[in-house]
Amino acid sequence: MEYVIEMLNITKEFPGIKANDNVTLRVKKGEIHALLGENGAGKSTLMSVLFGLYQPEEGIIKVRGKEVAITNPNIANEHGIGMVHQHFKLVENFTVTENIILGMEPKKSFGRIDIAKASKKVKEISERYGLSVDPNSKIEDITVGMQQRVEILKMLYRDAEILIFDEPTAVLTPQEIHELMKIMKELVSEGKSIVLITHKLKEIKEVSDKCTVLRKGRYIGTVDVKDTTEEQMAEMMVGREVSFQVDKEEANPTDVVLSIKNLNVINNRKLQAVKNLSIDVKRGEIMCVAGIDGNGQSEFIEAITGLRKIESGSIMLNGKEISGMTIRNRTLEGIGHIPEDRHKHGLVLDFTLEENMALQTYYKEPLSKNGLINFEERNKVSERLIEEFDVRSGQGSETKARSMSGGNQQKVIIAREMDLSPEVLIAAQPTRGLDVGAIEYIHKRLVEERDSGKAVLLISLEMEEVLNVADKIAVLYEGEIVGMVDADKTDENELGLMMAGSKRGEVS
């Protein structure tokens, strides 16, 4: 049987950690091969070796049966290997076409770039694979889902035959995920081969033929997806049984902590993103704002946390108006924030894990006194949180945030914000990019916050998460709340309709 890719006995080490320990992966032509594993299991590292971003200490790579040395991504491209990274590599203020041709620009005479020719080719590829991307849009003006399609186009423009998708659905809406699955099947039917890095078992079942599992850098096994249950794959991945149900008692809400009245917020394009929105969040309750991405959730969160000025309306925390306060003062009043963009608003990537853990508290006792930082105390806090939240990194507290896997970066932010035990915890996509074991833990912690009498405001695009974790669900559509339902009195179907804009018959 001819394999299009063979990675044999690959070992890749970083300071303090063996990211890949003697791993073998074989992919056949025309198949979708899932690469499954927990956060930090070594999936992205293995694919970065294949794409030439890292050089392995041991092992060989064969492409179409021939041994090759892939010393950089350009060589990977020459062998027909392309990669869509988990955090996109796009220039925000360039157009779609400019991003796609970057590095291999078609020239006219006198060295000028032939944008029209490139744009035409981009349009043709886009139509052929049903990607419907406008070649002339600027990246900053298009949705995350569209940005991902630009990354796919970038590979196809370079004639890639072997496509690596690194956690492609982490930032997509349910509808976009469905579209992406269609696109993947279309690509494979055209003879391409796909390696799909993911830890979403449902998606593996939907599109993959084979699944290779890694755990803590080691190869666990390869299975036929059609003959393997989600539970079996989860157990291979985590090494124990995993519960897919959130274990929680009925909520016992008391007084209102966060009260938002007639909130109006404008987005970056000067359009109204949040319209006259009113909502109350109570102690002892998980209130979820659900909706398809781009319906005003981001602006809504930014308004509460102080990242964006409001046009009008009021935001009251424990009876105190906070809409004019600075971000730090809102934090001190009791607003905790797990942001949806962990790189932009959650971490300082070049700081160590310890420094990131202390971002909210470095200026307060016991972490500092008379303006001097107590490093010993700071280290203690960091070590405790690393252990409590199972943050995996090569060098513990000294690890640079940038060098960690996306899921472990997410755990750092969650650990820091939950440790403050704020009055209101605003959790925006808190489990984005986390594996089933970590999701199980974070959900448990959110319920514990609720049960300790705190308020949780959850913003999520994951239908399952919304129905599983929330007590009350407010559905946001085009900046307005179109309905409010109890989580145990609704289902995926009704929520889906509301998310698409239909008002609920009996708004409770």
KEDO-896337 format. One line per 3 residues: number of its first residue (from 1); their letters; for each residue x, y, z of C-alpha. Coordinates in steps of 0.5 Angstrom, whole numbers, plus 2048, in hexadecimal, padded with zeros to 3 digits. Example, Ala and Ser with C-alpha at 12.3 -4.5 7.8 and 13.67 -1.06 7.14 Angstrom:
! KEDO-896337
1) AS) 819,7F7,810; 81B,7FE,80E
***
This chain:
! KEDO-896337
1) MEY) 800,800,800; 803,807,7FE; 803,80C,803
4) VIE) 804,813,801; 807,815,808; 80B,811,80D
7) MLN) 80E,814,813; 812,80E,816; 814,80E,81D
10) ITK) 815,816,81E; 817,818,824; 817,820,826
13) EFP) 81A,823,82C; 819,82A,82F; 81D,82C,836
16) GIK) 81A,828,83B; 815,824,837; 815,81F,832
19) AND) 80F,821,82D; 80F,81B,829; 812,815,82B
22) NVT) 813,810,826; 80D,811,822; 80A,80E,81B
25) LRV) 805,811,817; 803,80E,810; 7FE,811,80C
28) KKG) 7FB,80E,805; 7F9,812,7FF; 7F2,815,7FF
31) EIH) 7F1,814,806; 7EF,818,80C; 7F3,816,812
34) ALL) 7F2,819,819; 7F8,81A,81E; 7F4,81A,824
37) GEN) 7F7,81C,82B; 7F7,820,831; 7F9,827,832
40) GAG) 801,827,832; 801,81F,82F; 806,821,829
43) KST) 801,822,824; 803,829,821; 80A,827,822
46) LMS) 80A,821,81E; 806,825,818; 80B,82B,819
49) VLF) 811,825,818; 80D,823,812; 80C,82A,80F
52) GLY) 814,82C,810; 813,831,816; 817,82C,81B
55) QPE) 81C,827,81A; 81B,820,81D; 821,81D,821
58) EGI) 81F,817,81F; 81B,813,819; 81A,814,812
61) IKV) 814,817,80E; 812,814,807; 80E,817,802
64) RGK) 80B,813,7FD; 810,80D,7FF; 816,811,7FE
67) EVA) 81A,814,804; 81B,81B,804; 81E,820,809
70) ITN) 819,826,80A; 81D,82C,80D; 818,831,80C
73) PNI) 811,833,80A; 813,834,803; 816,82D,802
76) ANE) 80F,82B,805; 80C,82F,800; 810,82C,7FA
79) HGI) 80E,825,7FC; 807,827,7FC; 806,828,804
82) GMV) 801,82E,806; 7FF,830,80D; 7FA,834,810
85) HQH) 7FC,836,817; 7F8,836,81D; 7F9,83E,81E
88) FKL) 7F9,840,817; 7FF,843,814; 7FC,849,810
91) VEN) 7FD,851,80F; 7F7,854,812; 7F7,85A,80E
94) FTV) 7F9,857,807; 7F3,854,802; 7F2,84D,802
97) TEN) 7F6,84C,7FB; 7FC,850,7FE; 7FC,84B,804
100) IIL) 7FB,845,7FF; 801,847,7FA; 806,84A,800
103) GME) 80D,847,7FE; 80B,844,7F7; 808,84B,7F4
106) PKK) 807,84A,7EC; 80B,850,7E9; 809,854,7E3
109) SFG) 80F,858,7DF; 813,85D,7E3; 812,858,7E9
112) RID) 80B,85B,7EB; 806,856,7EE; 801,853,7EA
115) IAK) 7FB,853,7EF; 7F6,853,7EA; 7F8,84C,7E7
118) ASK) 7F9,84A,7EE; 7F2,84C,7F0; 7EF,848,7EA
121) KVK) 7F3,842,7EC; 7F1,842,7F3; 7E9,843,7F1
124) EIS) 7EA,83D,7ED; 7ED,839,7F2; 7E8,83B,7F7
127) ERY) 7E2,83A,7F3; 7E4,833,7F1; 7E5,831,7F8
130) GLS) 7DE,835,7FA; 7E2,839,7FF; 7DF,840,7FD
133) VDP) 7E4,844,7FF; 7E4,84B,7FC; 7EB,84C,7FA
136) NSK) 7EB,854,7FB; 7E9,854,802; 7EE,856,808
139) IED) 7EF,851,80D; 7ED,856,813; 7E6,856,810
142) ITV) 7E4,84F,80F; 7E2,84A,814; 7E7,845,817
145) GMQ) 7E4,83F,813; 7E5,843,80D; 7EC,844,80F
148) QRV) 7ED,83D,810; 7EB,83C,808; 7F0,841,806
151) EIL) 7F5,83C,80A; 7F2,836,806; 7F3,83A,7FF
154) KML) 7FA,83C,801; 7FC,834,801; 7F8,833,7FA
157) YRD) 7FB,839,7F7; 801,836,7F8; 7FF,82F,7F5
160) AEI) 7FF,82B,7FC; 7FD,824,7FB; 7FE,822,803
163) LIF) 7FA,827,807; 7FB,828,80F; 7F6,82B,813
166) DEP) 7F8,82D,81A; 7F2,82D,81E; 7EE,830,819
169) TAV) 7E7,831,81C; 7E9,834,823; 7E7,83B,821
172) LTP) 7E1,839,81C; 7D9,839,81D; 7D5,833,81D
175) QEI) 7D3,835,816; 7DA,836,813; 7DD,830,816
178) HEL) 7D7,82C,812; 7DA,830,80C; 7E1,82E,80D
181) MKI) 7DF,827,80E; 7DC,828,807; 7E2,82B,804
184) MKE) 7E7,826,807; 7E3,820,804; 7E3,824,7FD
187) LVS) 7EB,825,7FD; 7EC,81D,7FF; 7E7,81B,7F9
190) EGK) 7EC,820,7F5; 7F1,81B,7F7; 7F4,81F,7FC
193) SIV) 7F6,81C,803; 7F5,81F,80A; 7F8,81F,811
196) LIT) 7F3,822,816; 7F6,824,81C; 7F0,824,821
199) HKL) 7ED,822,828; 7E6,822,826; 7E4,81B,826
202) KEI) 7DD,81D,822; 7E1,820,81C; 7E5,81A,81C
205) KEV) 7DF,815,81B; 7DC,81A,816; 7E2,81A,811
208) SDK) 7E8,816,813; 7EA,80F,810; 7F0,80E,815
211) CTV) 7F2,811,81B; 7F9,810,81E; 7F9,812,826
214) LRK) 7FF,815,82A; 7FF,816,831; 805,81A,835
217) GRY) 809,819,82F; 808,812,82D; 805,80E,828
220) IGT) 7FF,80A,82B; 7FC,807,825; 7F8,808,81E
223) VDV) 7F1,806,81D; 7EB,806,818; 7E7,80B,81A
226) KDT) 7E0,808,817; 7E2,802,81C; 7E3,806,822
229) TEE) 7DF,80A,827; 7E0,811,82A; 7E1,80E,831
232) QMA) 7E6,809,82E; 7EA,80F,82B; 7E9,813,831
235) EMM) 7EC,80E,835; 7F2,80D,831; 7F3,814,831
238) VGR) 7F3,815,838; 7F5,80F,83B; 7EE,80E,83F
241) EVS) 7E7,80E,83E; 7E4,815,83D; 7DD,818,83F
244) FQV) 7DA,81C,839; 7D4,81E,83E; 7D5,824,843
247) DKE) 7D3,822,84A; 7CF,827,84D; 7CA,828,852
250) EAN) 7C4,82D,850; 7C6,835,851; 7C4,839,857
253) PTD) 7C4,840,854; 7C4,846,859; 7C5,84D,858
256) VVL) 7C7,851,852; 7CE,852,852; 7CF,855,84A
259) SIK) 7C9,859,848; 7CA,85C,841; 7C4,860,83E
262) NLN) 7C3,863,837; 7CB,862,835; 7CD,865,82E
265) VIN) 7D4,863,82B; 7D7,865,825; 7DC,860,821
268) NRK) 7E2,862,81E; 7DF,863,817; 7DA,869,81B
271) LQA) 7D4,864,81A; 7D0,863,820; 7D2,85C,823
274) VKN) 7CE,85C,829; 7C7,85F,829; 7C3,861,82F
277) LSI) 7C5,85A,833; 7C3,859,83A; 7C4,853,83E
280) DVK) 7C5,851,845; 7CA,84C,848; 7C9,849,84F
283) RGE) 7CD,846,854; 7CD,83E,854; 7CB,83E,84D
286) IMC) 7CF,83D,846; 7CC,841,841; 7CE,840,83A
289) VAG) 7CE,845,834; 7CD,840,82E; 7CD,842,827
292) IDG) 7D1,841,820; 7D8,845,820; 7D7,84C,81E
295) NGQ) 7D1,84E,821; 7D3,853,826; 7D6,84E,82B
298) SEF) 7DD,851,82B; 7DB,858,82B; 7D6,856,831
301) IEA) 7DC,853,835; 7E1,859,833; 7DC,85E,836
304) ITG) 7DB,85A,83D; 7E3,859,83E; 7E4,860,83C
307) LRK) 7E8,85F,835; 7E3,863,831; 7DF,869,833
310) IES) 7D7,869,833; 7D3,86D,82F; 7CD,86D,834
313) GSI) 7CA,869,839; 7CC,867,840; 7D1,861,843
316) MLN) 7D0,860,84B; 7D4,85B,84F; 7D1,85A,856
319) GKE) 7CD,861,855; 7D3,865,853; 7D4,868,84C
322) ISG) 7DA,866,849; 7D9,868,842; 7DE,86E,843
325) MTI) 7E3,86A,847; 7EA,868,844; 7EC,860,843
328) RNR) 7F0,860,849; 7EA,863,84E; 7E5,85E,84A
331) TLE) 7EA,858,84C; 7EA,85B,853; 7E3,85B,854
334) GIG) 7E2,854,852; 7E2,853,84B; 7E6,84D,848
337) HIP) 7E7,84C,841; 7E9,846,83D; 7EA,849,836
340) EDR) 7E8,846,82F; 7EF,848,82C; 7F4,845,831
343) HKH) 7FA,848,82D; 7F7,84F,82C; 7F4,850,833
346) GLV) 7F6,84A,837; 7FD,849,838; 804,84D,837
349) LDF) 807,848,832; 80E,849,834; 80D,849,83B
352) TLE) 80E,843,83F; 808,83F,842; 80A,842,849
355) ENM) 809,849,846; 803,847,843; 800,844,849
358) ALQ) 801,84B,84D; 7FE,850,848; 7F8,852,84C
361) TYY) 7FB,851,853; 803,853,852; 802,85A,855
364) KEP) 7FE,857,85B; 800,854,862; 803,84F,863
367) LSK) 806,84F,85C; 809,856,85D; 80A,85A,863
370) NGL) 80C,862,862; 80D,861,85B; 811,85B,85B
373) INF) 810,855,858; 810,84F,85D; 813,849,858
376) EER) 813,844,85D; 80B,845,85E; 80A,846,856
379) NKV) 80D,83F,855; 809,83C,85A; 802,83E,857
382) SER) 805,83C,850; 807,835,852; 800,834,856
385) LIE) 7FC,836,850; 800,832,84B; 7FF,82C,84F
388) EFD) 7F8,82D,851; 7F6,82F,849; 7FB,829,846
391) VRS) 7FE,82E,842; 804,82A,83E; 80A,82E,83C
394) GQG) 811,82C,83B; 814,831,841; 80F,832,846
397) SET) 80E,839,848; 814,83B,844; 811,839,83D
400) KAR) 80F,83F,838; 808,83F,837; 809,83F,82F
403) SMS) 80D,838,82F; 807,835,832; 801,831,82F
406) GGN) 7FB,835,82D; 7F7,831,832; 7FC,832,838
409) QQK) 7FC,839,837; 7F4,839,838; 7F5,836,83E
412) VII) 7FA,83B,841; 7F5,841,840; 7EF,83D,843
415) ARE) 7F3,83B,849; 7F5,842,84A; 7EE,845,849
418) MDL) 7EB,83F,84D; 7F0,840,853; 7ED,847,854
421) SPE) 7E6,844,855; 7E3,84B,852; 7DC,84D,854
424) VLI) 7DA,84C,84C; 7DF,847,848; 7DE,849,841
427) AAQ) 7E0,843,83D; 7E0,844,835; 7E2,83D,832
430) PTR) 7E5,83A,838; 7E6,833,835; 7E8,836,82E
433) GLD) 7EE,831,82C; 7EE,82D,832; 7ED,825,832
436) VGA) 7E8,821,835; 7EC,820,83C; 7ED,827,83D
439) IEY) 7E6,829,83B; 7E3,825,840; 7E7,828,845
442) IHK) 7E6,82F,843; 7DE,82E,843; 7DF,82B,84A
445) RLV) 7E2,831,84C; 7DD,836,849; 7D8,832,84D
448) EER) 7DC,833,853; 7DC,83A,852; 7D5,83A,851
451) DSG) 7D4,836,858; 7D8,83A,85C; 7D3,840,85B
454) KAV) 7D7,844,855; 7D4,846,84E; 7D6,843,848
457) LLI) 7D5,846,841; 7D7,841,83C; 7D7,843,834
460) SLE) 7D8,83C,830; 7D7,83A,829; 7D7,833,82B
463) MEE) 7D0,830,82B; 7D2,82A,82F; 7D5,82F,834
466) VLN) 7CF,834,834; 7CA,82E,836; 7CF,82B,83B
469) VAD) 7D2,830,83F; 7CD,836,83F; 7C7,837,844
472) KIA) 7C4,83C,83F; 7C5,83E,838; 7C4,845,835
475) VLY) 7C5,844,82D; 7C8,84A,82A; 7C6,84C,822
478) EGE) 7C9,852,81F; 7CA,855,826; 7C3,854,829
481) IVG) 7C1,84F,82D; 7BC,84B,82A; 7BA,846,82F
484) MVD) 7BB,844,836; 7BA,83C,838; 7BC,838,83E
487) ADK) 7C1,833,83B; 7BD,82D,83E; 7B7,82F,83A
490) TDE) 7BA,830,833; 7BE,82C,82E; 7C3,82C,828
493) NEL) 7BE,82D,823; 7BA,833,826; 7C1,836,828
496) GLM) 7C3,836,821; 7BD,839,81E; 7BE,83F,823
499) MAG) 7C5,840,822; 7C3,840,81A; 7BE,846,81D
502) SKR) 7B7,843,81E; 7B4,846,824; 7B2,841,829
505) GEV) 7AA,840,82A; 7AA,841,831; 7B0,845,834
508) S) 7B0,844,83B
***
